[in-house]
Each structure stands twice: as structure tokens, then as C-alpha cells.
């Protein structure tokens, strides 16, 4: 079978060219329900048992109520006025005399090339795995390969999984029982107190939750795992039911290998510093760089999570746990897809209809709506929270931005917090906006809340260019390339205005980035790809977990025989 025969089908996105589309350019009214509104932060609200109430949006727009000759005169004047305004364009950009250049075929060709370079045979996939990881593939890899091919998944692009498991494989050379020992250490703590974690197991090719504690995803994980349980080895697993990372262990620091083997945390998943700023910076030496290159300051004081995390209960051991995000290398959680990124999940942000506004018809402004979630307010620390900093920047650049806070998070307002003052100072009103409202704008912003933002992939599909600011890593970070698929913004947002002005001045290039991001997301980051990633993680977990019981001992680098005879 040639590699091209299993390429996922791909269709050009439908974009309305006139008001004759099946939907109006914007919804005119409607009440809020799950999946319609972009600013309810439902994952946080549910966890804190304080869901945002539904809001009504009033009607918009009125028809002409004058005689048509008068209307015609005004229309002519308006057209002439807009034409004169557009002749120079915003900030001096020359008027566009042609439609936006279509980069869609170029973007599609790049995705074709990505799939074309994947292994086309099991032998090839095994050899590439062994070369990259210095060991043969895990048991049941042949079944995973068949599953991945059947579901049009990537085969070889899993460097993040390799990075996440590498510390555990290194420790297995010293102690093959380490991985299982750490799982067994955490299991009774979780089964007794929960703490936002969940124990589960695969046994006899069936998946089951193994404790009665509640998490946000108790109904979601069984649905996900039953799709690939048929080739899962027997194992016990630990899943993180919170959006925040939990394993606060920096294995990149000196002399951490011995510390990991000794596992000195006597109260795993019970560390709840309040606030978290000094815990991360001073105690753990978790120093997050502001910039990826060159001289840099710290992003610790620009992250609400780092300053005063809304949810804590960490372990300081290198403890195996599957989480939706982490801050690398300060945390050692094993990354897996979030249920926010499964279209069949209740948590997936839903759009009522696809983008129906062409690029040239969108406003050249940055759009964002959201609540004040991010961290606990203590004194005036909120001034550093990125969502509130965004509002302060927008006040000085209202010609470039349409951003608003749509609700105040009272559950995150504790000691030394004057919520009413914040509401007044930042003009916060509980006004929901449909997600489709973002279609009007060329640029949309994605920023951390209490943890990662579950809106990100949906925004990349929206037809608008995404500006992304985060300190968190997710499983797809290797696939989404900054400046190729989105515009990265520093955690303190200090470069936001400069990069936004660049997008306005370089419209074709901005549109090319938008189309490249949309092409990759719609074709690569599918529900099936999520399943392939999750199941690949599970196979690595199973090999490490079963080492002690099966007497596999140390993991040796593969030789030619190992590659040829690797047990699946």
C-alpha cells in the first residue's frame, strides 16, 4: 500500500462570499448554553461548582426605515467615504487592489509532505523508532501501527513522548522496579483522598476506572480508551483530572537522578503552597525563561499560575502521571491529549457554524473575550496576570484590539482581594459573546487561564490568525510551529503590539500563517490522531510498568537482532 492511499481526506474550508450563506454573518440573538460561548471557562467553573449563568444577547442591526431615495444618497456617501479611508489603509498600509492571496494549496502541500515522510511499513517504523529512542519499540507496537495506519495518523512524529519517558527509561537501567513502585506509592493516596487524580487499569483488553473519586472526566476517559483497549497490555495507570500539572520535579537540575530513585516525598500530591510564587522560584528553583533565545528575564512573575496557582496539591517526586499540560522542565508530567480536543467530548468548545467571512472582509483588530481566571488574587498581584494585563494594553491601543473581560471569578478572590474594585477598574461586566463573534476579526488571541487554554485548536480552525501566549506545554507543541502556524507572544505580552502591527502591515504573510495553521489542525489534529497519541503513551507506560513483574531487567540499546526481533 502506498503512503498516499491513507492520507486523510481534506476539503477546502467553506467561506461565505455574500449574505446568501446558510447563516447570517453573525448571530443576532440567542441564549448561552454549553458550546456556544467563548468566555465561560466552563472547565474551571465546573471544578469549583460555580458555573457561569446563561446570558441573553440582544438583537443587533436594524433595516432601513427611510424612503429608498434618501437611503441611496446616504449609501453613495458612505461608499465614497469608505473608499477614501481604505485608500491608505490602517497605519499607512497601501490599499489592497486584489483579493487576499490564497495559500491554501501551499499549506495543503506541506501537510501532504508531512504524511508522505511517515513510515509506510512496520519494519520501517520499527527501525526508525529504535534509531530515535535507542531501544526497540514496546510490546504491541505492531497493533498500534495497524491502528495508526487505519486511522490516518502520524507514525513517526512523537518526540514529545520520547522526552516525557526518557527519565523513566534512564532510571529503569538502575532499578527496573522504579516505575511500578512509584505508581503503587501514589495509588492508595489517590484512592483514599482523590485530590483530582484518578486510578484506572487495563486488564484483559478492557479499561476500567478503579476508584470512586470524582473528576471532571470520569465519563470521558472510558469512551476514549475503549477505542484502543483491544491492544493494550495489562497495567495500572494514573490520570490527572485537573488542568494543572502535578509532578513538580525538575530532572534537568544537577544530581536529580539519585533524588528521583530515593523518592523522598512523604506526602505526595499534598503540597499546597499559598501563594505559589516562592515555592516555585525559591524552593524548587523552577525558573521559567521569558524568551526562548538570548538574554532573558523570568516569566514567573508574568504567569498567574506561577504567582498563585488556583489549584495545587503537587508531588515533589518524579511520579508517573498523565496530564494535559506541564511547564517544562519544572514539571515531569507525561503529556496526553485533553478531552477539550476531542470533538465528541462534552468539553470540546463548539462553534454553531464554520467561519463565513472572507479574510479581506474581516476587521484588522485582535479579538478576545474571557473571565478573570488565571490565579488567586492576593493583594495587587492581579496586575501581573496576563488576562488583566491584556486589558491594560488594549486601553492604549483600542484601534488594534477589541478585548473585554466578561466576568469576575469570585472563587479566586480570597484574602486581601477587593473584587468590587477590580470589577470597577477593569470595567468587567458579565456579558457573554458567541464564539462566532471572532469570525469578524482577522486576529484572535489565546492566553492562559488557570492553566492551558482549551480554545486553542478551535481558534486555529476559525479562519482567523491566532496570537498565542502561554508558559504551558501540550502534546502537540512539536507539530505547531511558531511563525509558521501561529504568532507566539511573550508571557508578559510585551511584544504583542509590535507583532500585531506587523500583521496589519504584512497582510499576505499574516494570511499565509493563518491558512497554514488551519490546514495543519484540520488534517492532523483529529480525534483519531488524539487516540493514536494516547495509545502510544499507554504502550510506553505499560512496558515500564511491567518490567519488574516480567523480569525484563535493564533496557539495553538495540542491536540489529533487537530491531528485527522486537517483540510486539
C-alpha positions as CSV (number, residue, x, y, z in Angstrom):
1,X,0.0,0.0,0.0
2,X,1.5,3.4,-1.0
3,X,1.6,6.1,1.7
4,X,-0.7,8.4,-0.3
5,X,-3.6,6.0,0.0
6,X,-4.0,6.6,3.7
7,X,-3.7,10.3,3.6
8,X,-6.7,11.8,5.5
9,X,-9.2,13.4,3.2
10,X,-9.1,17.2,3.2
11,X,-11.6,19.8,2.0
12,X,-11.1,23.5,1.5
13,X,-13.0,25.3,4.2
14,X,-16.3,26.9,3.1
15,X,-16.3,30.6,3.4
16,X,-19.3,32.8,2.6
17,X,-18.9,35.2,-0.2
18,X,-22.2,37.0,0.4
19,X,-25.1,37.3,2.8
20,X,-26.7,34.4,0.9
21,X,-24.9,31.9,3.1
22,X,-26.9,29.5,5.3
23,X,-26.1,31.7,8.4
24,X,-26.1,35.4,8.9
25,X,-22.6,36.9,9.2
26,X,-23.1,37.0,12.9
27,X,-25.8,35.5,15.2
28,X,-28.4,38.1,16.1
29,X,-29.6,36.6,19.4
30,X,-29.7,33.5,21.4
31,X,-29.1,32.2,25.0
32,X,-25.9,30.8,26.3
33,X,-25.6,27.0,26.5
34,X,-22.5,24.8,26.6
35,X,-20.5,25.0,23.4
36,X,-21.9,28.4,22.2
37,X,-19.9,30.9,24.2
38,X,-16.2,31.6,24.2
39,X,-15.9,33.2,27.6
40,X,-17.5,31.0,30.2
41,X,-14.4,28.9,31.2
42,X,-16.6,26.0,31.9
43,X,-13.9,23.6,32.9
44,X,-12.9,25.9,35.8
45,X,-16.5,26.8,36.7
46,X,-17.5,23.1,37.0
47,X,-14.5,22.2,39.1
48,X,-15.4,25.0,41.5
49,X,-19.1,24.2,41.4
50,X,-19.9,27.7,40.2
51,X,-20.9,27.5,36.6
52,X,-21.4,30.8,34.9
53,X,-25.1,31.6,34.4
54,X,-26.6,31.8,30.9
55,X,-26.8,35.2,29.3
56,X,-29.0,36.6,26.7
57,X,-27.6,38.7,23.8
58,X,-29.9,41.4,22.5
59,X,-30.7,41.7,18.8
60,X,-28.4,43.6,16.5
61,X,-28.9,45.6,13.4
62,X,-31.9,47.4,12.0
63,X,-33.2,47.7,8.5
64,X,-33.5,51.0,6.6
65,X,-36.6,52.9,7.8
66,X,-36.4,55.7,5.4
67,X,-37.5,56.2,1.8
68,X,-35.2,54.4,-0.6
69,X,-34.0,57.5,-2.4
70,X,-32.7,59.0,0.8
71,X,-31.1,55.7,1.7
72,X,-29.5,55.6,-1.7
73,X,-27.9,59.0,-1.2
74,X,-26.5,58.0,2.2
75,X,-25.2,54.8,0.7
76,X,-23.3,56.6,-2.0
77,X,-21.8,59.0,0.5
78,X,-20.8,56.1,2.7
79,X,-19.2,54.2,-0.1
80,X,-17.2,57.3,-1.1
81,X,-16.1,57.9,2.5
82,X,-15.0,54.2,3.0
83,X,-13.2,54.3,-0.3
84,X,-11.2,57.3,0.7
85,X,-10.5,55.8,4.1
86,X,-9.3,52.5,2.5
87,X,-7.1,54.2,0.0
88,X,-4.3,54.4,2.6
89,X,-5.4,51.6,4.9
90,X,-4.6,51.4,8.6
91,X,-1.3,52.7,9.7
92,X,-0.4,53.6,6.2
93,X,-0.7,50.2,4.6
94,X,-1.4,50.5,0.9
95,X,-4.9,49.8,-0.3
96,X,-5.4,46.2,-1.4
97,X,-6.4,46.1,-5.1
98,X,-6.9,42.4,-5.2
99,X,-8.3,39.6,-3.1
100,X,-6.1,38.1,-0.4
101,X,-3.6,35.6,-2.0
102,X,-4.7,32.1,-1.4
103,X,-2.0,30.0,0.3
104,X,-4.4,27.0,0.8
105,X,-2.8,24.8,-1.8
106,X,0.7,25.5,-0.5
107,X,-0.4,24.8,3.1
108,X,-2.1,21.6,2.0
109,X,1.1,20.5,0.1
110,X,3.1,20.9,3.3
111,X,0.7,18.7,5.2
112,X,0.9,16.2,2.3
113,X,4.7,16.2,2.7
114,X,4.4,15.6,6.4
115,X,2.3,12.4,5.8
116,X,4.4,11.3,2.9
117,X,7.5,11.1,5.0
118,X,5.9,8.8,7.6
119,X,6.9,5.1,7.7
120,X,4.9,3.1,5.3
121,X,5.8,-0.4,6.6
122,X,6.1,-1.9,10.1
123,X,9.7,-2.8,9.5
124,X,10.5,0.8,8.6
125,X,8.5,2.2,11.6
126,X,10.4,-0.2,14.0
127,X,13.8,0.8,12.7
128,X,13.0,4.5,12.9
129,X,11.7,4.1,16.4
130,X,14.8,2.2,17.5
131,X,17.2,4.8,16.0
132,X,15.4,7.7,17.7
133,X,14.9,6.1,21.1
134,X,17.9,3.7,21.4
135,X,15.7,0.8,22.2
136,X,13.2,-1.4,20.3
137,X,9.5,-0.5,20.2
138,X,7.3,-1.6,23.1
139,X,5.2,-4.7,23.1
140,X,2.1,-4.4,20.9
141,X,3.7,-1.9,18.7
142,X,2.6,-3.8,15.6
143,X,-1.0,-3.5,16.7
144,X,-0.5,0.2,17.3
145,X,1.0,0.6,13.8
146,X,-2.0,-1.1,12.2
147,X,-4.3,1.2,14.3
148,X,-2.4,4.3,13.3
149,X,-2.4,3.4,9.6
150,X,-6.1,2.6,9.6
151,X,-6.9,6.0,11.2
152,X,-4.6,8.1,9.1
153,X,-2.4,9.0,12.0
154,X,1.2,10.2,12.1
155,X,3.6,7.3,12.6
156,X,7.0,8.7,13.5
157,X,6.4,12.2,14.9
158,X,6.3,11.5,18.7
159,X,9.4,13.2,20.0
160,X,7.4,14.6,22.9
161,X,6.5,11.1,24.1
162,X,10.2,10.2,23.9
163,X,11.2,13.3,26.0
164,X,8.5,12.6,28.6
165,X,9.5,9.0,29.2
166,X,13.3,9.3,28.8
167,X,13.9,10.0,32.6
168,X,12.0,6.9,33.5
169,X,13.8,4.7,31.0
170,X,17.1,6.0,32.3
171,X,16.1,5.1,35.9
172,X,15.0,1.7,34.7
173,X,18.6,0.9,33.9
174,X,19.3,1.4,37.6
175,X,16.1,0.0,39.0
176,X,13.6,-1.8,36.7
177,X,11.0,-1.7,39.5
178,X,11.1,2.1,39.8
179,X,8.2,3.0,37.6
180,X,5.7,0.5,39.1
181,X,6.9,1.3,42.6
182,X,6.0,5.0,42.1
183,X,2.6,4.1,40.6
184,X,2.0,1.8,43.6
185,X,3.1,4.5,46.0
186,X,0.6,7.1,44.7
187,X,-2.3,4.7,44.2
188,X,-3.5,4.3,47.8
189,X,-3.2,8.1,48.3
190,X,-5.4,8.7,45.3
191,X,-7.9,6.0,46.1
192,X,-8.3,7.4,49.6
193,X,-8.4,11.1,49.0
194,X,-8.8,11.6,45.3
195,X,-7.1,15.0,45.1
196,X,-8.1,15.5,41.5
197,X,-6.4,12.3,40.3
198,X,-7.9,9.0,39.0
199,X,-6.6,5.5,39.1
200,X,-7.6,3.1,36.3
201,X,-6.4,-0.2,34.7
202,X,-6.3,-2.1,31.5
203,X,-7.0,-5.8,32.1
204,X,-7.8,-8.5,29.6
205,X,-8.1,-5.8,26.9
206,X,-10.7,-3.9,28.9
207,X,-10.4,-0.5,30.5
208,X,-12.0,0.4,33.9
209,X,-11.7,3.1,36.5
210,X,-10.5,1.7,39.8
211,X,-11.6,4.2,42.4
212,X,-14.9,6.0,43.2
213,X,-13.4,9.6,43.3
214,X,-14.9,12.2,41.1
215,X,-13.0,14.1,38.4
216,X,-14.2,16.2,35.5
217,X,-13.5,13.4,33.0
218,X,-14.9,10.3,34.6
219,X,-17.4,10.0,31.8
220,X,-15.0,10.9,29.1
221,X,-11.9,8.7,29.6
222,X,-13.8,5.3,29.3
223,X,-15.3,6.5,26.0
224,X,-11.9,7.4,24.7
225,X,-10.0,4.4,25.9
226,X,-12.4,1.8,24.7
227,X,-11.5,2.7,21.1
228,X,-8.0,1.2,21.6
229,X,-8.3,-1.0,24.6
230,X,-8.2,-4.1,22.4
231,X,-4.4,-3.9,22.0
232,X,-3.5,-2.5,25.4
233,X,-1.3,-4.7,27.8
234,X,-2.4,-5.2,31.4
235,X,-1.4,-2.2,33.5
236,X,-2.5,0.3,36.2
237,X,-2.5,3.9,35.2
238,X,-2.8,7.3,37.0
239,X,-4.7,10.1,35.2
240,X,-4.7,13.8,36.2
241,X,-8.2,15.1,36.3
242,X,-7.2,18.7,36.7
243,X,-6.0,21.1,34.1
244,X,-2.8,22.0,36.1
245,X,0.4,19.9,36.1
246,X,1.1,17.9,39.3
247,X,4.6,16.4,39.3
248,X,6.8,19.2,40.4
249,X,10.2,17.6,39.7
250,X,12.9,19.2,37.6
251,X,15.0,16.3,36.3
252,X,17.2,18.7,34.3
253,X,18.8,20.1,37.5
254,X,22.1,18.5,38.7
255,X,22.1,15.4,40.8
256,X,18.4,14.7,40.4
257,X,18.8,11.1,39.2
258,X,19.7,9.9,42.7
259,X,17.0,12.1,44.2
260,X,14.4,10.5,41.9
261,X,15.4,7.0,42.9
262,X,15.2,7.8,46.6
263,X,11.6,9.2,46.2
264,X,11.7,11.3,49.4
265,X,8.2,12.9,49.2
266,X,6.4,11.6,52.3
267,X,3.1,13.5,51.3
268,X,2.7,13.0,47.6
269,X,0.1,15.2,46.0
270,X,-0.5,17.1,49.2
271,X,1.9,20.1,48.7
272,X,-0.4,23.2,48.6
273,X,1.8,26.3,48.9
274,X,-0.1,29.6,49.4
275,X,0.8,31.6,47.3
276,X,2.9,29.6,45.0
277,X,5.5,32.2,43.8
278,X,8.2,31.5,46.4
279,X,7.5,27.7,46.2
280,X,8.3,27.6,42.5
281,X,11.1,30.2,42.3
282,X,13.0,29.6,45.6
283,X,12.2,26.1,46.8
284,X,12.0,24.2,43.5
285,X,14.2,26.6,41.5
286,X,11.6,26.5,38.8
287,X,12.8,29.4,36.7
288,X,10.8,29.9,33.5
289,X,12.6,31.9,30.9
290,X,10.7,34.8,29.4
291,X,12.3,34.5,26.0
292,X,13.3,31.4,24.0
293,X,16.6,32.8,22.8
294,X,19.3,35.2,24.0
295,X,19.5,37.1,27.3
296,X,16.2,36.8,29.2
297,X,14.3,37.5,32.3
298,X,12.0,35.2,34.2
299,X,8.4,34.6,33.2
300,X,7.5,33.5,36.8
301,X,6.1,36.9,37.6
302,X,4.2,37.1,34.4
303,X,2.2,33.9,35.0
304,X,-0.8,33.8,37.2
305,X,-0.2,30.1,37.8
306,X,3.3,30.6,38.9
307,X,2.4,33.6,41.1
308,X,-0.6,32.0,42.9
309,X,-2.0,28.8,41.3
310,X,-5.7,28.3,41.6
311,X,-5.2,24.6,42.1
312,X,-2.2,22.9,43.7
313,X,-1.6,19.6,45.6
314,X,1.7,18.7,43.9
315,X,4.2,15.9,44.5
316,X,7.9,16.7,44.6
317,X,8.8,13.2,43.5
318,X,9.3,12.1,39.9
319,X,5.9,10.4,39.9
320,X,4.4,8.9,36.7
321,X,1.2,10.7,35.9
322,X,-0.6,11.5,32.7
323,X,-1.6,15.2,32.5
324,X,-2.9,17.5,29.8
325,X,-0.1,20.1,30.3
326,X,3.0,21.0,32.1
327,X,5.7,23.6,32.4
328,X,8.9,22.1,31.2
329,X,11.3,21.3,32.7
330,X,9.9,22.3,36.1
331,X,7.2,19.6,35.9
332,X,7.7,16.0,34.8
333,X,4.1,15.0,33.9
334,X,3.6,12.8,30.9
335,X,1.6,14.8,28.3
336,X,-1.6,13.4,26.8
337,X,-4.5,14.9,24.8
338,X,-7.1,16.9,26.7
339,X,-10.7,16.0,26.3
340,X,-11.1,19.6,25.2
341,X,-9.6,18.5,21.9
342,X,-12.0,15.6,21.2
343,X,-14.9,16.8,19.1
344,X,-17.2,14.1,20.6
345,X,-16.4,15.3,24.1
346,X,-18.8,17.4,26.1
347,X,-15.9,19.6,27.0
348,X,-15.0,20.4,23.4
349,X,-15.7,24.1,22.6
350,X,-18.3,24.1,19.9
351,X,-19.0,26.6,17.1
352,X,-22.5,26.8,15.8
353,X,-21.3,27.1,12.2
354,X,-18.0,27.5,10.4
355,X,-16.4,30.8,9.5
356,X,-18.4,32.5,6.8
357,X,-16.5,35.8,6.5
358,X,-13.6,36.1,3.9
359,X,-10.2,37.3,5.1
360,X,-10.5,40.6,3.3
361,X,-13.9,41.3,4.9
362,X,-12.6,40.8,8.5
363,X,-11.6,43.7,10.7
364,X,-7.9,44.3,11.3
365,X,-8.2,44.0,15.1
366,X,-7.3,41.5,17.7
367,X,-10.3,39.9,19.4
368,X,-10.6,38.2,22.8
369,X,-13.2,37.6,25.5
370,X,-12.8,35.8,28.8
371,X,-13.1,35.8,32.6
372,X,-10.5,36.8,35.1
373,X,-9.4,33.2,35.7
374,X,-5.7,32.6,35.9
375,X,-4.7,32.6,39.6
376,X,-5.8,33.5,43.0
377,X,-6.0,37.3,43.7
378,X,-3.9,38.3,46.7
379,X,-3.3,42.0,47.2
380,X,-2.4,43.6,43.9
381,X,-0.8,40.6,42.3
382,X,-3.5,40.5,39.7
383,X,-1.8,43.4,37.9
384,X,0.7,40.8,36.6
385,X,-2.0,38.3,35.5
386,X,-1.9,38.1,31.7
387,X,-5.6,38.5,31.1
388,X,-5.8,41.7,33.1
389,X,-2.5,42.9,31.6
390,X,-4.1,42.4,28.2
391,X,-6.9,44.8,29.1
392,X,-4.4,47.5,30.2
393,X,-2.5,47.2,26.9
394,X,-5.8,47.3,24.9
395,X,-6.7,50.6,26.5
396,X,-3.7,52.2,24.9
397,X,-4.3,50.5,21.6
398,X,-8.0,50.4,21.1
399,X,-7.5,50.9,17.4
400,X,-5.8,47.5,17.2
401,X,-7.8,45.5,19.8
402,X,-11.3,44.5,20.7
403,X,-10.8,42.7,24.0
404,X,-13.0,42.6,27.1
405,X,-13.3,40.8,30.4
406,X,-16.8,39.2,30.6
407,X,-16.9,38.1,34.2
408,X,-15.1,38.2,37.5
409,X,-14.0,34.9,39.2
410,X,-15.2,35.4,42.8
411,X,-13.9,31.9,43.7
412,X,-10.4,33.1,43.1
413,X,-10.9,36.2,45.2
414,X,-9.8,35.4,48.8
415,X,-7.7,37.2,51.4
416,X,-6.6,40.8,50.6
417,X,-8.8,40.7,47.4
418,X,-11.1,43.6,46.6
419,X,-13.2,42.1,43.9
420,X,-15.5,45.1,43.5
421,X,-12.5,47.4,42.9
422,X,-11.2,45.1,40.2
423,X,-14.6,44.9,38.5
424,X,-14.8,48.7,38.5
425,X,-11.2,49.3,37.5
426,X,-11.4,46.9,34.6
427,X,-15.0,47.6,33.6
428,X,-15.9,43.9,34.0
429,X,-19.4,43.0,33.0
430,X,-21.0,39.6,32.7
431,X,-21.7,39.8,29.1
432,X,-21.3,36.6,27.0
433,X,-20.3,36.7,23.4
434,X,-20.9,33.9,20.8
435,X,-17.7,32.2,19.7
436,X,-18.7,33.0,16.1
437,X,-18.2,36.7,17.0
438,X,-14.5,36.1,16.5
439,X,-15.1,35.5,12.8
440,X,-15.4,39.2,12.3
441,X,-11.7,39.7,13.1
442,X,-8.5,38.8,11.3
443,X,-6.7,38.2,14.6
444,X,-7.7,36.3,17.7
445,X,-5.8,35.9,21.0
446,X,-5.3,32.9,23.1
447,X,-3.9,33.2,26.6
448,X,-3.5,31.1,29.7
449,X,-6.3,30.9,32.2
450,X,-5.9,28.8,35.3
451,X,-3.8,26.6,33.1
452,X,-3.6,26.0,29.4
453,X,-6.3,27.3,27.1
454,X,-8.8,24.7,25.8
455,X,-9.8,27.1,23.0
456,X,-6.5,27.0,21.1
457,X,-7.2,24.3,18.4
458,X,-10.7,25.7,17.8
459,X,-9.3,29.2,17.2
460,X,-6.8,27.8,14.7
461,X,-9.7,26.4,12.7
462,X,-11.7,29.6,12.9
463,X,-10.3,31.4,9.9
464,X,-8.5,34.0,11.9
465,X,-4.8,34.3,12.7
466,X,-4.0,33.1,16.2
467,X,-1.7,35.1,18.5
468,X,-0.7,32.7,21.3
469,X,0.8,33.4,24.8
470,X,1.5,30.6,27.2
471,X,4.0,29.1,29.6
472,X,2.5,25.7,29.3
473,X,3.4,22.8,27.1
474,X,0.9,20.5,25.4
475,X,1.3,17.2,23.5
476,X,1.1,18.9,20.1
477,X,3.8,21.5,20.6
478,X,6.2,19.9,18.2
479,X,3.7,19.9,15.4
480,X,2.6,23.6,15.7
481,X,5.5,25.7,14.6
482,X,5.7,29.4,15.8
483,X,5.6,31.9,13.0
484,X,4.5,29.2,10.6
485,X,1.2,28.2,12.1
486,X,0.6,31.0,14.7
487,X,2.2,34.1,16.1
488,X,3.9,33.5,19.5
489,X,3.6,36.2,22.2
490,X,5.9,36.5,25.2
491,X,4.3,35.6,28.6
492,X,4.4,39.3,29.7
493,X,2.7,40.3,26.4
494,X,5.4,43.0,25.9
495,X,5.7,42.2,22.2
496,X,2.0,41.9,21.4
497,X,1.5,45.4,19.9
498,X,4.7,45.1,17.8
499,X,3.6,41.8,16.3
500,X,0.1,42.9,15.8
501,X,1.3,45.9,13.9
502,X,3.4,43.6,11.8
503,X,0.4,41.5,10.9
504,X,-1.5,44.6,9.8
505,X,1.4,45.9,7.7
506,X,2.1,42.4,6.1
507,X,-1.4,41.2,5.3
508,X,-0.4,38.5,2.8
509,X,2.2,37.0,5.2
510,X,-0.3,37.1,8.1
511,X,-2.9,35.3,5.9
512,X,-0.4,32.7,4.9
513,X,0.3,31.9,8.6
514,X,-3.4,31.7,9.3
515,X,-4.0,29.2,6.4
516,X,-1.0,27.1,7.3
517,X,-2.3,26.7,10.9
518,X,-5.8,25.9,9.8
519,X,-4.6,23.3,7.2
520,X,-2.5,21.5,9.8
521,X,-5.1,21.5,12.5
522,X,-8.0,20.3,10.3
523,X,-6.0,17.5,8.8
524,X,-3.5,16.3,11.5
525,X,-5.0,17.1,14.9
526,X,-8.1,14.9,14.6
527,X,-9.9,12.8,17.1
528,X,-8.2,9.7,15.6
529,X,-4.7,11.4,16.0
530,X,-5.5,12.0,19.6
531,X,-6.3,8.3,20.0
532,X,-3.0,7.4,18.3
533,X,-1.1,9.7,20.6
534,X,-2.8,8.5,23.8
535,X,-2.4,4.8,22.9
536,X,1.3,5.3,22.1
537,X,1.7,6.8,25.5
538,X,0.0,3.9,27.1
539,X,2.3,1.4,25.4
540,X,5.4,3.1,26.8
541,X,3.7,3.2,30.2
542,X,2.9,-0.5,30.0
543,X,6.4,-1.5,29.2
544,X,7.9,0.4,32.1
545,X,5.1,-0.7,34.5
546,X,5.5,-4.4,33.6
547,X,9.3,-4.5,33.7
548,X,9.6,-5.7,37.3
549,X,6.9,-8.4,37.1
550,X,8.1,-9.8,33.8
551,X,11.8,-9.7,34.8
552,X,12.8,-7.7,31.8
553,X,15.6,-6.0,33.8
554,X,17.6,-3.2,32.2
555,X,16.7,-1.7,28.9
556,X,19.7,-2.1,26.5
557,X,20.4,-0.2,23.3
558,X,19.0,-2.2,20.4
559,X,21.3,-4.1,18.0
560,X,20.4,-5.5,14.6
561,X,18.8,-8.5,16.2
562,X,16.8,-6.4,18.6
563,X,15.3,-4.4,15.8
564,X,14.5,-7.4,13.7
565,X,13.0,-9.5,16.5
566,X,11.5,-6.8,18.7
567,X,8.5,-8.4,20.5
568,X,5.2,-6.8,19.7
